[in-house]
Amino acid sequence: MTGFLVLTNRVLVLLAGLLGAAGVTAAAVAAHGGYGDTLRLASEFAIIHATLLVALTRGTPSRLGAIAAATVLLGTLLFCGDLSARAIAGSGLLPMAAPTGGFLLIAGWLLSGSSALVRPKPVSSVR
């Protein structure tokens, strides 16, 4: 399982980098393309949550950290994807995508914070 958590961390850092780059790109498009505040908000959320994903990969790998990261990643994709689609295409991804993504982001932050209360197992004993 330790190898899986390390692989997961590498994949999360890669996805966080892509998410951060997408956030910066969305900010530039919002500023220069006339898509306004909705796309700017999506860009801010993407950059903030990309940073959280990188933070969750640091330290001792844990199941709770991996669950928090997966929750944040899915929430960010739904929330930012829906806002971006609304700004650029005029319609959202799916019904309730943004609120569901927002709920997942809140849950991801709570899981992230909760991971400080759980004593991490040494890497060699993580299964």
Secondary structure, 3 states (H helix, E strand, C coil): CHHHHHHHHHHHHHHHHHHHHHHHHHHHHHHHHCCHHHHHHHHHHHHHHHHHHHHHCCCCCCHHHHHHHHHHHHHHHHHHHHHHHHHHCCCCCCCCHHHHHHHHHHHHHHHHHHCCCCCCCCHHHCC
